[in-house]
């Protein structure tokens, strides 16, 4: 059986759409056996897929080839997760930092600014 890299990435749910998978492979976010490649590259059992998400690199090993998209519960029969714990921790740390950033209100209001100025004036006295 032969299958294209972009189609396999879509089938095992590493990308939402096949066009998105192709675009990410072209941009170099997905690597095959440690090297950037084209979306049309044909895969073999045992190949390693690397995915760069922000600062972390996730790695998967191909167990079997398939030609149609599967349900999420069936993916474990076709792909094996080889991601190291440090990379998972790095990704979780990034997610927490992004969550904390989004929860801030951003620019202070006039009232916040006046309170801050009052606090700093009292601090300097």
N, C-alpha and C positions, 0 to 999 in steps of 0.2 A: 504494500500500500504506500502511496505517495501523498503527501499533504504539504501545502505551502505554510510557511512560517506564520503569516498573518492570519490565515484561516485557523490554524491550531490555537493560536493565542486567543482568538475569539471563541472557539469551541470549548476551551477549558476555563472560560470566564475570567481571563486576565485583562480583558478589555471589553467595554460595553458593546461596541459595534465593530464590524470588520474593517470599516473605513478608518475608525479611530485606531485600531490595531495597526493597520498599514502605516498611518501617519506617525504613530509613536515609534515604530520600527525604523522608519526613514529618518526620524530625528535622532535616533541613537539611544532612546530610552530603554529599548529591549536589546539584549545582546544574545548571541548564540555561541556557546562554547567560548565565552570571553571576548568575542569580537563583534563589532557592528556588522550588519549584513543587510541584504535587501529583503523586502517582504515576500518575494517569490522564491526564496531559498527553500529547498525541500529538506524535511526533517527526517531523522532516524531515531529509533529507540535508543535511549542512553544519552542523547544530547542534553546539554545544560542550558537553561534559559535564565538570563539575568535581567532583572528589572530594577531600574533606578527610580526611586520615589523620594524626591527631595534630597536628603543627604544619606539615605539608607539604600542598600542594595539587597534585594530579595533574590534568592536562587531556587530554581526548580529543576528537577530531573524528569525527563520524559520516560514513562513506564510503557505506555502503549500509544499507538496512533489511532485517531478517530476522524470521521469525516462529517459529523453533525454535532450541533451544540447540545450539551447535556445539562441536566439539572444539577444544582450546586452539590447535592448529596452524593452524586455519582463521580465527581471529579477525582476523588482520592484513588480510584482505580487506574487513572490515566496519567497522573502527575504526582510527584513526590516533593514535598517542601524540604529544602536543604538550608534554609535561612538560619544564620547564626543568631544566638541570643543577643549579642551586642548590637546587631543591625536592627532587630525588633525593638530593643530598648531605645535606640537612637530615633527610630521613627515615632515611637510613643512620646518621647520627649518633645519632638517637633510638633506633634499634634497638640500636646498640652500648651506649648508656647503660643500656637496659633489660636487656641480656644481662649486663653487669657487675653490675647491681643484683641480679639473680636468682642469680648465682654466689656472693654473699656468704652467710655462715652466719647473719647476723643478730645476735642477742644473744650476747655473749661468755659462755663457760662460766665456772664458778668458777675453774678453773685459769687460763684466759685473764685473768680479772680480777685474780687474785693476781700474775701475771707483769706485768701492766700497772701495778699499784700499786707493785711492786718497782722497775720501770723508772723510774717517775715519782719515787719516793723517791730513787733513785740519781741521777737527773737534777738534782734540787733541791740535793743535797749538794755 
